[in-house]
Amino acid sequence: MNTAANIVVALVALIHVYILVLEMFLWTTPKGRKAFGLTPEFAEASKVLAANQGLYNGFLAAGLIWGLVLGATGGPVKLFFLGCVLVAGLYGAATASRKILVIQALPAAIGLALTLAA
């Protein structure tokens, strides 16, 4: 069970690294605009805000990776950061896009359940 939990935690971390890249570096590119459904004008006007969001997603990924690196003692760290991801995903789904529920909140919830079970 612990291996499955760690795989899901690593997947959630990778998702957040990818979101960091999209928001910090690709926001105004065709790939970034397509991922978030943005017009070129809006992407350009909001790129500083997006970079800030990306940085926060990077912190979430870093926390999850930290929990994995800690090994057997990393459970509380993983639980904390998975909880943060879950809350952020629920808030994003309620305020921005429902697809955030599947992309962010659901993997975090699965990770939480598996980590608690391990």
C-alpha positions as a printed NumPy array, in Angstrom:
array([[  0.   ,   0.   ,   0.   ],
       [  2.877,   2.359,   0.798],
       [  4.295,   1.972,  -2.711],
       [  0.944,   2.828,  -4.288],
       [  0.601,   5.857,  -2.019],
       [  4.081,   7.083,  -2.927],
       [  3.401,   6.622,  -6.645],
       [  0.266,   8.759,  -6.386],
       [  2.077,  11.376,  -4.276],
       [  4.821,  11.518,  -6.915],
       [  2.193,  11.851,  -9.655],
       [  0.53 ,  14.757,  -7.816],
       [  3.953,  16.4  ,  -7.427],
       [  4.648,  15.977, -11.159],
       [  1.244,  17.462, -12.031],
       [  2.153,  20.526,  -9.976],
       [  5.583,  20.835, -11.558],
       [  3.824,  20.779, -14.94 ],
       [  1.356,  23.434, -13.777],
       [  4.332,  25.526, -12.589],
       [  5.88 ,  25.301, -16.055],
       [  2.601,  26.193, -17.757],
       [  1.929,  29.165, -15.508],
       [  5.449,  30.542, -15.128],
       [  7.   ,  29.898, -18.529],
       [  4.335,  28.94 , -21.091],
       [  1.411,  31.176, -20.077],
       [  1.554,  33.41 , -23.166],
       [  2.529,  30.647, -25.624],
       [ -0.027,  28.753, -27.713],
       [  0.363,  25.698, -25.437],
       [ -0.206,  27.722, -22.268],
       [ -3.134,  29.653, -23.714],
       [ -4.754,  26.43 , -24.924],
       [ -4.322,  24.722, -21.539],
       [ -6.174,  27.539, -19.787],
       [ -8.466,  28.731, -22.599],
       [ -6.931,  32.211, -22.806],
       [ -6.886,  34.88 , -25.448],
       [ -3.445,  36.274, -26.322],
       [ -4.46 ,  39.623, -24.829],
       [ -5.615,  38.183, -21.536],
       [ -2.557,  35.941, -21.272],
       [ -0.255,  38.907, -21.771],
       [ -2.151,  41.069, -19.285],
       [ -2.184,  38.358, -16.598],
       [  1.254,  36.785, -17.016],
       [  2.655,  38.228, -13.776],
       [ -0.292,  36.861, -11.792],
       [  0.069,  33.488, -13.513],
       [  3.768,  33.341, -12.658],
       [  2.868,  33.925,  -8.998],
       [  0.326,  31.086,  -9.155],
       [  2.948,  28.884, -10.762],
       [  5.353,  29.573,  -7.929],
       [  2.749,  28.441,  -5.396],
       [  2.186,  25.251,  -7.381],
       [  5.929,  24.714,  -7.261],
       [  5.863,  25.001,  -3.478],
       [  3.157,  22.318,  -3.351],
       [  5.289,  20.039,  -5.528],
       [  8.368,  20.732,  -3.403],
       [  6.483,  19.826,  -0.23 ],
       [  5.277,  16.548,  -1.698],
       [  8.773,  15.693,  -2.924],
       [ 10.134,  16.571,   0.516],
       [  7.644,  14.135,   2.068],
       [  8.768,  11.414,  -0.341],
       [ 12.456,  12.066,   0.36 ],
       [ 11.851,  11.755,   4.108],
       [ 10.804,   8.147,   3.536],
       [  9.108,   6.416,   6.435],
       [  8.95 ,   9.614,   8.492],
       [  7.45 ,  11.701,   5.667],
       [  3.813,  10.706,   6.176],
       [  2.737,  13.862,   8.019],
       [  4.463,  16.092,   5.445],
       [  2.774,  14.25 ,   2.566],
       [ -0.605,  14.465,   4.309],
       [ -0.227,  18.203,   4.905],
       [  0.709,  19.023,   1.316],
       [ -1.887,  16.65 ,  -0.171],
       [ -4.459,  18.421,   2.001],
       [ -3.259,  21.776,   0.653],
       [ -3.541,  20.48 ,  -2.918],
       [ -7.03 ,  19.135,  -2.228],
       [ -8.243,  22.441,  -0.782],
       [ -6.697,  24.381,  -3.674],
       [ -8.305,  21.985,  -6.151],
       [-11.734,  22.288,  -4.555],
       [-11.468,  26.074,  -4.479],
       [-10.277,  26.189,  -8.091],
       [-13.111,  23.909,  -9.188],
       [-15.648,  26.112,  -7.41 ],
       [-14.274,  29.418,  -8.682],
       [-12.401,  28.861, -11.937],
       [-13.014,  25.582, -13.774],
       [-14.66 ,  22.305, -12.874],
       [-11.914,  20.377, -14.666],
       [ -9.599,  21.346, -11.787],
       [-11.614,  18.913,  -9.695],
       [-10.366,  16.017, -11.832],
       [ -6.87 ,  17.321, -12.579],
       [ -5.934,  18.497,  -9.09 ],
       [ -8.418,  17.575,  -6.354],
       [ -9.156,  13.955,  -7.286],
       [ -5.503,  12.838,  -7.459],
       [ -4.847,  14.584,  -4.131],
       [ -7.851,  12.854,  -2.535],
       [ -6.64 ,   9.478,  -3.808],
       [ -3.157,  10.237,  -2.495],
       [ -4.576,  11.223,   0.892],
       [ -6.619,   8.026,   1.135],
       [ -3.69 ,   5.805,   0.141],
       [ -1.25 ,   7.607,   2.436],
       [ -3.644,   7.306,   5.356],
       [ -4.197,   3.615,   4.58 ],
       [ -0.438,   2.98 ,   4.418]])
